[in-house]
Amino acid sequence: MYHYDARTALDELAEEATLPNPVHLRDMILRAQLTPEQALEMNRQLHSYMEHFGDVTRTGRSILEILATAPKRQ
């Protein structure tokens, strides 16, 4: 459990993010029966999601890397 250990959180981030992977969302969208308008809107939202997903993952990794190497209080 990573709640208090940055190194474990960093390892878990590499294995699995809390947010659904964009590939899984894409697959869900492809399996849904959507109208052309809905499909177009879902595609726009998915592209936005992928951009933000990458940004959040990079930011989280950066924070965890700093915390993982920081000295711990006694």
N, C-alpha and C positions, 0 to 999 in steps of 0.2 A: 504494500500500500504506500503510495507516494505522498500522502498528506504532509509529512514532515521531512521527507528525504528527497532533496533535489536530484540526486544521482539516479534514484529509482524512477522518479518522474521523467527524467530525461530518457532513460531506457524504455519506459513504457510509451513515451511519445514516439519513439522510433518504431515500436511494435504496433501501436494502435492509438489513434487520436480519439478524443471524446466525441467530436463532431463526425457525422457520417462521411465516409470517404466520397469525394465527388464522383468516382466511378460507380459506386453503388447507387447514388442518386440518379446518375445517367441511366443505369440499367432499370431503375424503377420507372423513370419517365418513359423509356422505350417500351416497357411492358404495359403501361397504362393506355387505355383507349381514350385519346384526347381528340378534340376537334382541332383543325388546323390552327385556329387562333390560340387555343390553349397550348398546343405544342410549341408554337412560336414564342409565347410568353414564358413557358417553362424553360425553353432554350436560353432566353435572355437571362432569366433568373439563375439558371445553372452556371452560365458564364460569370455572372457576378459572384456567385457562391464560390466558384473555383478560385477566382482572384482573391477574395477575402480569406478563404481557407488557407491558401498559400501564405498570405501575409500574417495571419494569426499563428500559423505553425512556425514560421521563421521568428516571429517576435517571442513566442513562448520558448522556443529552443534557446534563443539568445539569453533570456532571463535565467533559464535553468542552468545553462553553462556557467554563468557568473556565480549563481548560488551554489552550484556543485563544487566550485573551487574556493569559495569563501571560507575563512575560518569560522568554526562554530563557537558560539558562546558557551561558557561553562556554567 
